[in-house]
């Protein structure tokens, strides 16, 4: 590894991470905790103190992701700033009689997860990084040039810095420059949908429950973020989403109330609305010698199960573990064999989640009566078979599955 004195003089690191969002900052915090020198490059300085108003972009953080964020030191700060626990989840089908109710008490846990604003997660991670002596941040700074220099990756930044490393990690989102530089091909499928996000005040208490109603044009989720407020994620066919965005507040709330079947009473919009396109992407490879992709740079998934950031944090945890083990064995962080182990551990799980979400989208989007009846019957049967329902719940909460050591629950 590179000493601090050498690093400051030479601009050379064990790893350079492009992208200081939730995934990139988690990787930096995990490597920094292990004493592995890394540079974190982010073009937009994070908000160190979240504003009073609740942000539009939130994530449903599973217990597995909570353990990862705890391991890197960020979770206590996240809880201190703002994190809303939810204890139940209610899912139902607009076109039929099917519904499923999940409860954390059924699997012996105090919560199912937490709804947290993305900005708060990033702010907490960067606060953690400020105390990590082996992490150097370059922000605001963007990448001007990437090139291979023998067995090193050399990065030229917009502020004039030239930094080098054994490993370059792309964690800067769906439009990754690192992926573009690598030439790694991307499989893309446009869902032809957009997700509308906003914060609403509900007339009835949300009961610390995450609510989701499947409609023919996409799922509508109400996620509790405070005692009175919910964050909505409303997926619609693109043309319908454009119509909804063009409505005034009163008409939008009327449409939202109808789509949600009035479950939480009268609705009042308390934020602006935003819409973003839904596109499935998956990199053919996650790694090359000296290069790795993580999070949205490697894959994006439909938000109907709220698993996007959890998949990215799972990537981060596995990559951290493989790099820490490699350095302990005297291997270079950029060793292709090391990076291939990361790819083998994550690619299959991410593909499975992507394909499952696509299948759910098509299943619940069908208006054929036989499909609707079978769908509702399947939901109803699953809801009645407690062992099956609890197993699904445990996987969704991050209590079961192919978990990294960082994400595994402590033994009981």
C-alpha positions as CSV (number, residue, x, y, z in Angstrom):
1,X,0.0,0.0,0.0
2,X,1.0,3.6,-0.4
3,X,1.9,5.6,2.6
4,X,0.3,9.0,3.3
5,X,3.6,10.8,2.7
6,X,4.2,9.0,-0.6
7,X,0.6,9.6,-1.6
8,X,0.7,13.4,-1.0
9,X,3.9,13.7,-3.0
10,X,3.2,11.3,-5.8
11,X,-0.6,11.4,-6.2
12,X,-0.6,7.6,-6.3
13,X,-3.2,5.5,-4.5
14,X,-4.2,1.9,-4.2
15,X,-7.6,2.8,-5.7
16,X,-9.3,5.7,-7.3
17,X,-13.1,5.9,-7.1
18,X,-15.0,8.1,-9.5
19,X,-18.4,9.1,-8.1
20,X,-19.0,10.1,-4.5
21,X,-22.6,9.1,-4.2
22,X,-24.1,6.4,-2.0
23,X,-22.1,3.5,-3.6
24,X,-18.8,5.3,-4.3
25,X,-18.6,6.9,-0.8
26,X,-19.4,3.6,0.8
27,X,-16.6,1.9,-1.0
28,X,-14.2,4.8,0.0
29,X,-15.3,4.5,3.6
30,X,-14.9,0.8,3.7
31,X,-11.4,0.9,2.1
32,X,-10.4,3.8,4.3
33,X,-11.4,1.9,7.4
34,X,-9.1,-0.9,6.3
35,X,-6.2,1.5,5.8
36,X,-6.2,1.1,2.0
37,X,-5.3,4.4,0.3
38,X,-7.9,5.7,-2.1
39,X,-8.9,8.9,-3.9
40,X,-12.6,9.8,-4.2
41,X,-13.5,12.1,-7.1
42,X,-16.9,13.8,-7.1
43,X,-17.9,16.7,-9.4
44,X,-20.8,17.9,-7.2
45,X,-19.8,18.6,-3.5
46,X,-22.3,16.8,-1.2
47,X,-24.6,18.7,1.1
48,X,-22.9,18.3,4.4
49,X,-26.0,19.4,6.4
50,X,-29.4,18.2,5.0
51,X,-32.0,20.9,4.6
52,X,-35.1,20.9,6.7
53,X,-37.4,20.0,3.9
54,X,-37.5,16.3,3.1
55,X,-35.8,15.5,-0.2
56,X,-37.5,14.0,-3.2
57,X,-35.2,11.0,-3.7
58,X,-35.4,8.4,-0.9
59,X,-34.4,4.8,-0.6
60,X,-35.8,1.9,1.3
61,X,-32.8,0.7,3.2
62,X,-32.9,-3.0,4.1
63,X,-31.4,-4.5,7.2
64,X,-28.5,-5.9,5.2
65,X,-27.8,-2.4,3.8
66,X,-28.1,-0.9,7.3
67,X,-25.4,-3.4,8.5
68,X,-23.1,-2.3,5.6
69,X,-23.6,1.3,6.5
70,X,-23.0,0.5,10.1
71,X,-19.7,-1.3,9.3
72,X,-18.3,1.7,7.4
73,X,-19.4,4.1,10.3
74,X,-22.2,6.0,8.6
75,X,-25.4,4.6,10.1
76,X,-25.4,6.3,13.5
77,X,-25.1,9.7,11.7
78,X,-27.9,8.7,9.3
79,X,-30.2,7.8,12.2
80,X,-29.3,11.1,14.0
81,X,-30.1,13.1,10.9
82,X,-33.3,11.4,9.7
83,X,-34.3,7.8,9.0
84,X,-37.9,6.6,9.2
85,X,-38.3,3.0,10.2
86,X,-41.2,1.0,8.7
87,X,-42.6,-2.1,10.3
88,X,-45.1,-3.4,7.8
89,X,-45.6,-3.6,4.0
90,X,-49.0,-3.8,2.3
91,X,-49.2,-4.8,-1.4
92,X,-52.3,-5.2,-3.4
93,X,-53.5,-5.4,-7.0
94,X,-55.8,-2.8,-8.5
95,X,-57.2,-5.2,-11.1
96,X,-58.1,-8.1,-8.7
97,X,-58.5,-9.3,-5.2
98,X,-54.9,-10.3,-4.5
99,X,-53.0,-8.7,-1.6
100,X,-50.1,-9.5,0.6
101,X,-49.3,-8.1,4.1
102,X,-45.8,-8.4,5.5
103,X,-44.9,-7.7,9.2
104,X,-41.5,-7.5,10.7
105,X,-42.9,-9.2,13.9
106,X,-43.6,-12.3,11.9
107,X,-39.8,-12.8,11.4
108,X,-38.8,-11.6,14.8
109,X,-37.3,-8.2,13.9
110,X,-38.2,-4.8,15.3
111,X,-38.3,-3.1,11.8
112,X,-38.5,-4.2,8.2
113,X,-36.1,-1.4,7.1
114,X,-35.8,2.4,7.0
115,X,-36.9,5.1,4.5
116,X,-33.9,7.5,4.1
117,X,-33.3,10.4,1.9
118,X,-30.4,9.8,-0.5
119,X,-28.8,13.2,0.4
120,X,-28.7,12.2,4.1
121,X,-27.0,8.9,3.3
122,X,-24.4,10.7,1.2
123,X,-23.9,13.5,3.8
124,X,-23.3,10.9,6.6
125,X,-20.8,8.9,4.4
126,X,-18.8,12.1,3.6
127,X,-18.8,13.0,7.3
128,X,-17.3,9.6,8.0
129,X,-14.8,10.1,5.2
130,X,-13.6,13.4,6.7
131,X,-12.0,11.4,9.6
132,X,-10.4,8.7,7.3
133,X,-6.7,9.5,7.0
134,X,-6.2,7.1,4.1
135,X,-8.9,8.7,1.9
136,X,-8.3,11.8,-0.1
137,X,-11.3,13.5,-1.7
138,X,-11.2,15.6,-4.9
139,X,-14.4,17.6,-5.0
140,X,-15.5,19.6,-6.9
141,X,-13.6,17.9,-9.6
142,X,-14.5,16.0,-12.8
143,X,-12.6,13.6,-14.9
144,X,-10.8,15.1,-17.9
145,X,-8.9,12.1,-19.1
146,X,-8.4,8.4,-18.3
147,X,-5.5,6.4,-19.6
148,X,-3.6,3.2,-18.8
149,X,0.1,3.7,-17.9
150,X,1.6,0.3,-17.7
151,X,-0.1,-1.5,-14.8
152,X,-1.4,1.8,-13.4
153,X,-4.5,3.8,-14.2
154,X,-3.8,7.6,-14.7
155,X,-6.6,10.1,-14.2
156,X,-6.4,13.8,-15.1
157,X,-8.9,16.0,-13.2
158,X,-10.5,19.3,-14.1
159,X,-8.6,21.0,-11.3
160,X,-5.3,20.0,-12.8
161,X,-4.5,17.1,-10.5
162,X,-3.0,14.0,-12.1
163,X,-3.5,10.9,-9.9
164,X,-2.6,7.3,-10.4
165,X,-3.6,4.0,-8.9
166,X,-3.6,0.2,-9.3
167,X,-7.4,0.2,-9.5
168,X,-10.0,2.5,-11.0
169,X,-13.6,2.1,-9.7
170,X,-16.5,3.5,-11.7
171,X,-19.4,4.3,-9.3
172,X,-20.6,7.5,-10.9
173,X,-24.0,6.3,-12.0
174,X,-25.8,5.1,-15.1
175,X,-23.9,7.4,-17.5
176,X,-20.5,6.2,-16.3
177,X,-17.4,7.7,-17.9
178,X,-15.3,4.8,-16.5
179,X,-17.5,2.3,-18.2
180,X,-17.4,4.3,-21.4
181,X,-13.6,4.4,-21.2
182,X,-13.4,0.7,-20.6
183,X,-15.4,-0.2,-23.7
184,X,-17.5,-2.6,-21.7
185,X,-20.7,-3.1,-23.6
186,X,-24.1,-2.3,-22.0
187,X,-27.3,-4.2,-22.5
188,X,-30.2,-1.6,-22.4
189,X,-33.9,-2.1,-22.4
190,X,-36.2,1.0,-22.1
191,X,-39.2,0.2,-19.9
192,X,-41.0,3.1,-21.7
193,X,-42.1,4.3,-18.3
194,X,-41.3,7.2,-16.0
195,X,-41.4,7.4,-12.2
196,X,-42.9,10.5,-10.6
197,X,-41.6,11.3,-7.1
198,X,-43.0,13.8,-4.6
199,X,-43.8,14.2,-0.9
200,X,-47.4,14.3,0.2
201,X,-49.3,14.8,3.5
202,X,-51.8,12.1,4.1
203,X,-55.2,12.5,5.9
204,X,-54.8,9.2,7.7
205,X,-51.7,7.9,9.5
206,X,-49.5,5.7,7.4
207,X,-49.1,3.3,10.3
208,X,-45.3,3.1,9.7
209,X,-46.2,0.9,6.7
210,X,-44.8,0.9,3.2
211,X,-47.7,0.7,0.8
212,X,-47.7,-0.4,-2.8
213,X,-50.5,-0.8,-5.2
214,X,-50.0,-2.4,-8.6
215,X,-51.8,-0.8,-11.5
216,X,-51.8,-1.7,-15.2
217,X,-49.4,1.2,-16.0
218,X,-47.1,0.6,-13.1
219,X,-46.8,0.4,-9.3
220,X,-47.6,3.2,-6.9
221,X,-45.7,3.3,-3.6
222,X,-46.3,5.4,-0.5
223,X,-43.2,5.3,1.8
224,X,-43.4,6.9,5.3
225,X,-40.8,9.6,5.8
226,X,-42.3,11.4,8.9
227,X,-45.3,11.3,11.1
228,X,-47.5,13.0,8.6
229,X,-45.7,12.7,5.3
230,X,-45.1,10.0,2.7
231,X,-42.8,9.9,-0.3
232,X,-44.5,8.6,-3.4
233,X,-42.9,6.8,-6.3
234,X,-45.5,6.5,-9.0
235,X,-44.4,4.5,-12.1
236,X,-46.5,5.2,-15.2
237,X,-46.2,4.7,-19.0
238,X,-44.3,7.7,-20.3
239,X,-47.3,9.4,-21.9
240,X,-49.4,9.1,-18.8
241,X,-46.6,10.4,-16.6
242,X,-46.3,13.5,-18.8
243,X,-50.1,14.0,-18.5
244,X,-49.8,13.8,-14.7
245,X,-46.9,16.1,-14.5
246,X,-48.8,18.7,-16.5
247,X,-51.7,18.7,-14.0
248,X,-52.1,21.4,-11.4
249,X,-51.6,20.4,-7.7
250,X,-55.3,19.8,-7.0
251,X,-55.9,17.7,-10.1
252,X,-52.7,15.7,-9.5
253,X,-53.8,14.9,-5.9
254,X,-57.2,13.9,-7.1
255,X,-55.6,11.5,-9.6
256,X,-53.2,10.2,-7.0
257,X,-56.0,9.6,-4.5
258,X,-57.9,7.6,-7.1
259,X,-54.9,5.5,-8.1
260,X,-54.2,4.7,-4.4
261,X,-57.8,3.9,-3.7
262,X,-58.0,6.5,-1.0
263,X,-56.2,4.2,1.5
264,X,-54.6,7.1,3.4
265,X,-57.4,9.7,3.1
266,X,-57.1,13.1,1.6
267,X,-53.7,14.0,0.0
268,X,-51.9,17.3,0.0
269,X,-48.8,17.9,-2.1
270,X,-46.1,19.4,0.0
271,X,-43.2,19.4,-2.5
272,X,-42.4,19.9,-6.1
273,X,-42.8,16.9,-8.4
274,X,-40.1,15.3,-10.5
275,X,-40.1,12.5,-13.1
276,X,-37.3,10.4,-14.4
277,X,-37.2,7.7,-17.1
278,X,-37.0,4.0,-16.2
279,X,-34.4,2.1,-18.1
280,X,-32.9,-1.3,-17.5
281,X,-29.2,-1.4,-18.0
282,X,-26.7,-4.2,-17.3
283,X,-23.0,-4.2,-18.1
284,X,-21.8,-7.3,-19.9
285,X,-18.7,-7.3,-17.6
286,X,-18.1,-5.5,-14.3
287,X,-14.4,-5.7,-14.4
288,X,-11.2,-5.5,-16.5
289,X,-7.6,-5.7,-15.2
290,X,-7.2,-2.6,-13.0
291,X,-10.9,-1.5,-13.4
292,X,-14.2,-2.3,-11.8
293,X,-17.8,-1.0,-12.0
294,X,-20.3,-0.8,-9.1
295,X,-23.8,0.3,-8.5
296,X,-25.7,2.1,-11.3
297,X,-22.5,2.2,-13.4
298,X,-22.9,-1.6,-13.7
299,X,-26.7,-2.1,-13.5
300,X,-30.0,-0.3,-13.1
301,X,-33.3,-1.9,-12.2
302,X,-37.0,-1.0,-12.1
303,X,-37.9,0.7,-8.7
304,X,-41.0,-1.5,-8.1
305,X,-39.3,-3.4,-5.3
306,X,-37.1,-0.5,-4.1
307,X,-33.9,-2.6,-4.5
308,X,-31.7,-0.3,-6.6
309,X,-29.6,1.2,-3.9
310,X,-29.5,-2.0,-1.9
311,X,-28.0,-3.8,-4.9
312,X,-25.4,-1.0,-5.2
313,X,-24.5,-1.2,-1.5
314,X,-24.2,-5.0,-1.8
315,X,-21.7,-4.4,-4.7
316,X,-19.8,-2.0,-2.5
317,X,-19.6,-4.5,0.4
318,X,-18.4,-7.4,-1.8
319,X,-15.8,-5.2,-3.6
320,X,-14.5,-3.9,-0.2
321,X,-14.2,-7.4,1.1
322,X,-12.4,-8.8,-1.9
323,X,-9.9,-5.8,-2.0
324,X,-9.2,-6.0,1.7
325,X,-8.5,-9.8,1.5
326,X,-6.3,-9.2,-1.6
327,X,-4.2,-6.6,0.1
328,X,-3.8,-8.8,3.1
329,X,-2.5,-11.5,0.8
330,X,0.0,-9.1,-0.8
331,X,-2.0,-8.9,-4.1
332,X,-2.6,-5.7,-6.0
333,X,-6.1,-4.3,-5.8
334,X,-6.1,-4.2,-9.6
335,X,-5.3,-7.9,-10.0
336,X,-7.8,-9.3,-12.5
337,X,-8.2,-12.5,-10.5
338,X,-9.2,-10.4,-7.5
339,X,-11.7,-8.4,-9.5
340,X,-13.2,-11.5,-11.2
341,X,-14.1,-12.8,-7.7
342,X,-16.1,-9.7,-7.1
343,X,-17.9,-10.1,-10.5
344,X,-18.7,-13.7,-9.8
345,X,-20.2,-12.9,-6.4
346,X,-22.4,-10.0,-7.7
347,X,-23.3,-10.4,-11.3
348,X,-25.7,-13.4,-10.9
349,X,-27.6,-11.8,-8.0
350,X,-28.0,-8.5,-9.9
351,X,-29.2,-10.3,-13.1
352,X,-31.7,-12.3,-11.1
353,X,-33.1,-9.2,-9.4
354,X,-33.3,-7.4,-12.7
355,X,-35.1,-10.2,-14.5
356,X,-37.4,-10.7,-11.6
357,X,-38.4,-7.1,-11.6
358,X,-39.0,-7.2,-15.3
359,X,-41.2,-10.3,-14.9
360,X,-43.2,-8.6,-12.2
361,X,-43.7,-5.5,-14.4
362,X,-45.1,-7.6,-17.2
363,X,-47.1,-9.8,-14.9
364,X,-48.9,-6.9,-13.2
365,X,-49.1,-4.9,-16.4
366,X,-51.2,-7.5,-18.1
367,X,-55.0,-6.7,-18.4
368,X,-55.9,-10.2,-19.6
369,X,-58.6,-11.6,-17.2
370,X,-57.0,-15.1,-16.9
371,X,-53.6,-13.5,-16.0
372,X,-55.3,-11.2,-13.6
373,X,-57.1,-14.0,-11.8
374,X,-54.0,-16.2,-11.6
375,X,-52.0,-13.2,-10.3
376,X,-54.5,-12.4,-7.6
377,X,-54.9,-16.0,-6.6
378,X,-51.1,-16.3,-6.3
379,X,-50.9,-13.3,-4.1
380,X,-53.7,-14.5,-1.9
381,X,-52.3,-18.0,-1.5
382,X,-48.8,-16.6,-0.7
383,X,-50.4,-14.4,1.9
384,X,-52.1,-17.4,3.6
385,X,-49.0,-19.6,3.7
386,X,-47.0,-18.1,6.5
387,X,-43.7,-20.0,6.0
388,X,-43.5,-19.0,2.4
389,X,-44.5,-15.4,3.1
390,X,-42.0,-15.2,5.9
391,X,-39.2,-16.6,3.7
392,X,-40.0,-14.0,1.0
393,X,-40.0,-11.3,3.7
394,X,-36.6,-12.5,5.1
395,X,-35.0,-12.3,1.7
396,X,-36.5,-8.8,1.0
397,X,-35.3,-7.5,4.4
398,X,-31.7,-8.8,3.9
399,X,-31.9,-11.6,6.5
400,X,-31.3,-14.4,3.9
401,X,-29.6,-14.9,0.6
402,X,-26.0,-14.6,-0.7
403,X,-24.9,-11.9,1.7
404,X,-21.5,-10.5,2.2
405,X,-19.8,-10.8,5.6
406,X,-20.5,-7.1,6.2
407,X,-24.3,-7.6,5.5
408,X,-24.9,-10.8,7.4
409,X,-26.9,-10.6,10.6
410,X,-25.1,-11.4,13.8
411,X,-25.5,-15.0,15.0
412,X,-28.2,-15.5,17.6
